[in-house]
Structures are given as C-alpha cells and as structure tokens.
Amino acid sequence: MQVYKKILVTMDCSPVDDAIINHVCALAKQNAAQVILLHVVHSHTLDQDRSLHKCAEDSLIKRCDELKAQGIDSSILLKSGEPEDEIIKEVKTGDYDLVAMATHGHGFFGDTLFGSVSRALKHHISVPLLIIGPGH
C-alpha cells in the first residue's frame, strides 16, 4: 500500500538536512513517492536575496541529484519571502501527503526562526508533519 505519493521536504541548506534526507529517502523508496525539496530564502536586501538564492539553489540541486541517483523522483522548489508563509502556501496548493523538516542548525536565531515555522505548520496544515532532529 502506498501511503505517501508526494512528499514536501523543507530544506535548511545546511548539514542539518542530512537527518531529514535520510528519513525521506527511505519513505520515498518504500512508497515510490515523489519528493519536492523546498527552501525559502529569507532576505532583507536584493543583493542578499541574490546571494542566498544562488547558494540555496546549488545546495538543492546537489541534494536533488543525490535522490535521483537513488531512483527517487525528485525536484526542487526555491521561493523568497517569509518561510512559514511560503511553506504554508505551498502545502495548501501542492497536494502533498507529507511535509518533512529537520530541526535546528543555525544557532539561537535560526532555532527561534525554525521554532516559529514548525509551530505555524502544526497549526495551519492538514497533512502529516514529520520533524526529525539532527543525528537521527
């Protein structure tokens, strides 16, 4: 039985992503699921947006290629804006069966931002939310 057909993975574009990618890989293989890797660039200036956008795109492409090499149907999605707003919009319009994310990776400020994103998702999406801590 195929439980998950389409999985959205919110990416930090840092080493913390390893934890969630490992879990999602197994789930995608077991379910022959499509995986969409999403990163939302949160910037304050146009120059910062361009720089962060390029770094995130490079990271997402690398991760996507790793999934494809394992036979997983995967693609990337890169957005700019407030992370929780953009993720919620994507979940509501993307017909996903699961949303997956890893916990922290930035230090205090990033943890605070992540905490607000995970709380917002728990309260505003109707699909299952998988949250994995680093090292799992």
C-alpha positions as CSV (number, residue, x, y, z in Angstrom):
1,M,0.0,0.0,0.0
2,Q,1.3,3.4,-1.0
3,V,0.9,5.8,2.0
4,Y,2.8,8.7,0.6
5,K,2.7,9.8,-3.0
6,K,4.1,13.3,-2.8
7,I,6.5,14.5,0.0
8,L,7.5,18.1,0.6
9,V,10.8,18.5,2.3
10,T,11.6,21.9,3.7
11,M,15.4,22.4,3.4
12,D,17.7,24.4,5.6
13,C,20.5,24.1,3.0
14,S,22.9,23.2,5.8
15,P,24.3,19.9,7.2
16,V,21.2,19.5,9.4
17,D,19.4,18.5,6.2
18,D,21.2,15.1,6.3
19,A,18.9,13.9,9.1
20,I,15.7,14.6,7.1
21,I,17.0,13.5,3.8
22,N,17.9,10.0,5.2
23,H,14.4,9.5,6.5
24,V,12.7,10.9,3.4
25,C,14.8,8.7,1.2
26,A,13.6,5.6,2.9
27,L,10.0,6.7,2.9
28,A,10.2,7.7,-0.8
29,K,11.6,4.3,-1.8
30,Q,9.1,2.4,0.2
31,N,6.2,4.3,-1.3
32,A,7.5,5.1,-4.7
33,A,6.8,8.7,-3.7
34,Q,7.8,11.9,-5.5
35,V,10.0,14.3,-3.3
36,I,10.0,18.0,-3.7
37,L,12.8,19.9,-1.9
38,L,11.8,23.4,-0.8
39,H,13.9,26.2,0.5
40,V,12.6,29.7,1.3
41,V,15.1,32.4,1.0
42,H,14.5,35.0,3.8
43,S,16.5,38.1,3.0
44,H,16.3,41.8,3.6
45,T,18.0,43.3,0.6
46,L,18.1,42.5,-3.1
47,D,21.8,41.7,-3.1
48,Q,21.3,39.4,-0.1
49,D,18.4,37.7,-1.8
50,R,20.5,37.0,-5.0
51,S,23.4,35.6,-3.0
52,L,21.3,33.4,-0.7
53,H,19.2,32.3,-3.7
54,K,22.3,31.1,-5.6
55,C,23.7,29.2,-2.5
56,A,20.3,27.6,-1.9
57,E,19.9,26.7,-5.5
58,D,23.3,25.0,-5.6
59,S,22.5,23.1,-2.4
60,L,19.1,22.0,-3.6
61,I,20.4,20.8,-6.9
62,K,23.1,18.7,-5.2
63,R,20.5,17.1,-2.9
64,C,18.1,16.5,-5.7
65,D,20.8,14.8,-7.8
66,E,21.6,12.6,-4.8
67,L,18.0,11.5,-4.6
68,K,17.7,10.9,-8.3
69,A,20.8,8.8,-8.2
70,Q,18.9,6.5,-5.8
71,G,16.0,6.3,-8.2
72,I,13.8,8.8,-6.4
73,D,11.6,11.1,-8.5
74,S,12.6,14.5,-7.1
75,S,12.6,18.2,-7.9
76,I,13.4,21.5,-6.3
77,L,11.4,24.5,-5.4
78,L,13.0,27.7,-4.4
79,K,11.0,30.7,-3.1
80,S,11.7,34.0,-1.4
81,G,9.7,35.5,1.5
82,E,8.7,34.7,5.0
83,P,9.5,30.9,5.4
84,E,6.3,30.0,7.4
85,D,4.0,31.9,5.0
86,E,5.6,30.5,1.8
87,I,5.7,26.9,3.2
88,I,2.1,27.0,4.3
89,K,1.0,28.4,0.8
90,E,2.9,25.6,-0.9
91,V,1.4,22.9,1.3
92,K,-2.1,24.2,0.7
93,T,-1.7,24.3,-3.1
94,G,0.7,21.4,-3.7
95,D,-1.4,18.3,-2.9
96,Y,1.2,16.8,-0.6
97,D,0.7,13.7,1.6
98,L,3.6,14.5,4.0
99,V,5.7,17.5,5.0
100,A,9.1,16.7,6.4
101,M,11.6,19.0,8.1
102,A,14.7,18.8,10.2
103,T,15.2,20.7,13.5
104,H,17.7,23.5,14.0
105,G,21.1,24.2,12.5
106,H,21.7,27.9,12.8
107,G,22.2,28.7,16.5
108,F,19.8,30.7,18.6
109,F,18.4,33.0,15.9
110,G,17.9,30.1,13.5
111,D,16.4,27.9,16.2
112,T,13.9,30.7,17.1
113,L,13.0,31.1,13.4
114,F,12.7,27.3,12.9
115,G,10.6,27.0,16.0
116,S,8.1,29.6,14.7
117,V,8.0,27.7,11.3
118,S,7.3,24.3,12.9
119,R,4.7,25.8,15.2
120,A,3.0,27.6,12.3
121,L,2.9,24.4,10.2
122,K,1.5,22.3,13.1
123,H,-1.4,24.8,13.4
124,H,-2.0,25.6,9.7
125,I,-1.6,22.5,7.6
126,S,-3.8,19.4,7.4
127,V,-1.2,16.9,6.2
128,P,1.1,14.9,8.5
129,L,4.3,16.7,9.6
130,L,7.5,14.8,10.1
131,I,10.1,16.6,12.3
132,I,13.5,14.9,12.7
133,G,16.3,16.1,15.0
134,P,19.9,16.2,13.8
135,G,21.8,12.9,14.2
136,H,18.7,10.7,13.8
